[in-house]
Amino acid sequence: MAGVMRQPCHRYTSTMPRWEPDARQRLVTAALRLFSEQGYDRTTVAEIADAAGLTRSTFFRHFPDKREVLAAGQETLARLFGTGIAAASEHATPLDAVERGLVAAAVAMTPFNRELGPRLQAVVASSTELQERDQLKHIGLAASMADALRARGVPHAVAALAGDIGMLAFNEAYAEWVREENQEDLAELLRSAMSRLRRAATELG
């Protein structure tokens, strides 16, 4: 989920009457464009910074390396998942709590995240290194949901399984959301995905 989610990105001053994306968004946008045009391996940090109209030092204030540009927003997602799960009713089942966390994250996703989605998917598909990083990101996000469930007293194995189901739902819903022809909002897509996965889980026996 490259990009940032609902963080202030409009700056107004007496000499700048229009808004501009913040540095983080500019770096993500520039990186995806360059990765698409010339390939991930051939793109340097200096080129990304230059394309974004920023310096190398600014790049490294936001990201440790070019690979991590594509994981921008992961920490925010994990926090939103956890906050939503913690806010679920004390009577909520583990999957009810996970759905609450997913919807909390969906509300924070912006048109910027949706716009970059197809480019992000294409870039990740073009590189084995990025596919591996993407898998690690998904594992980390599932683990963040499991941790939030354990904090509610959910047993370890149940929490881990619920976190995995939640991540499956998120991946499915996000892939549908970023499709150009999609008309549904992400929260509704997530609820639908969770409903399908709940039904599937009952067939496991």
N, C-alpha and C positions, 0 to 999 in steps of 0.2 A: 504494500500500500504506500507507494511512494507519495510523498507530499506531507503537508501538515494539515491539521484538522481544527477548524474553527479557532484559529489564533489570529490576533489582529494583524491585518496586512494592508491597512489603509493608513497613509500618513498624510496629514494635511498641514501645510504651513502657509504663510502669507506669500511665499514665493513658489509654492508648488500646489496649485489648486486641484490637481488630479491625483488619483491614487496610483501607487505602484506596488507590485508584489514584493513581499519581503525577501531578504537575501536567500533564505532557505528554499523558498518556492522557485526563485530564479535559478538557483543551482540545480535543483531537481529537473526543472524544465530544460535547461541547457544540456544537462547530462543525457537525458533521454533522447533529445534531438541528435546529439553527436553520436551516441551509441547506435542509434538507428541508421544514421547516414554513413558512418565510417567503421562501425563495429566497436564492441566494448574493449577488446584488447588494444586497439590502435588509438584509443582516446586517452589523453593524459589529463591529470588534474589541472595543469596549467591551461589547457584548452577549454576545459569546463568553466573555470573561473573567468577566463577571457570572454567566452561566449555569453556568460551571465553579466558581464560588465563589472566584475569584482576581482579581488586579488586572491592569490594563492593562500595568503594568511587568513583571509575571510573564509575561504573554503574549509581550511583545517580547524577553524573555530566551530564549524558546524558538523563536519564529518572527518573521521580518522583516515579514510581512504575512499577511492571512487566507488568501490563495491558497496559501501555503506550508504551511498546516496539512495540506492534502491530500497533500503530498509527504513527510509525516513518515515516517521510516524509510528513505528513499531512500539516505542515506549508509551506514546500517547494512547494507542489502541489497548495495550496491556492495562494501563491505568483505568481507562474507561470500562473495560470488561470487568475489572476488579471492583470498581465503584458501583457499577450496576448490580453485580452479584451481591455485594454487601448490602445493597438497599432493598433487595427482594424481601418479601414477607417471611417471617420466621416459619410460616407453615408451607412455604414454597418447596416443591421438590427440587432436587439438584438440576434437572433440566429446565424447570421453570426459572430458576435463578440464572442459569446460563442464558436463557432467552432474554431475560431482563438485561443482562450485561451486553448481549449482542445489540439489542435495540438502543441502549445507551450510546454505544459506539456509532451506530447508524445515524443517529441524530447529529453527531459531530462531523460526519463526512460531508464534504463540500463539493460543489461543481468542479473544483480544481482536481479533487481526487478522481472524480468520474472521467473527466477529460483525459487525464493521463493514463487511465487504466489500460486501454488497448495498447498504447505504446509500451507501457511497462511489461505487459504480458509478452509482447513480441520480443522485447530486448532480453527478458529472462529466458525465453525459449531458444534464443540464439547462442547461449553460452552455458556450458556445463558448470562452470564455476558459479554462475549466477543462479542456476537451478539448484545447486547444492545450498547456496546461501538462502534461497527462498524457502527451501525445505526446513532449514534450521530456524528461520523466522517463524514459520507455521508451528513448529514444535514448541518454540518458546512461547508463542501466544496461547497455545493449548495448555501449556504448563501454568501460565499465569491465571487462567480460568480455574484450573485444578487447585492451585494454591488458594485462590479466593474461596473456593468451596470448602476446602479443608479448614479454613479459618471459621467457617460456619458450623463445623463439626461433622462434615460429611466424611465418611470413611475413605481412606487413601485410594483404594482401587476404584470405588464408585466415582470419586472426584476426578480421577485420571480419565476414566471412560467418558464421563460427562464433558470434560474439557475437549477430548478428541471429537466428540459428536458436535460440540459447539463450533469447533474449527472447521469441520466438514461443512456445516451449515453456512458458515461465513464465506468460505471459499466458493461454494455453489452460488450463493446469493450475490456475492460481489461480481462473479463472472457474468451473471445475467444482468446486473445493474449497469455495467459499463458497455453493454451492447447498444449500438446506436438506436436500434428499433425499440428498445425497452421503454415502457411508459410508467412502470411501477416504481415506487420509492424503495429505498434499500430496506427500511424497517419492515415493510410488508413482505418483501422477498425473503427476509430472514425468518419471519414468522412462518411463512409457507415452507421454507426449507426445514425448519425445526419440526414442523408437523409431519412432513414426509419421513424424516429420520426417526421420529418417535414411533411411527407406524412400522418402519423397517425393523426397529429394535425389538418390537414385540414378536417378530417372526424368527428371532434367533433361537428361541426355545429355552 
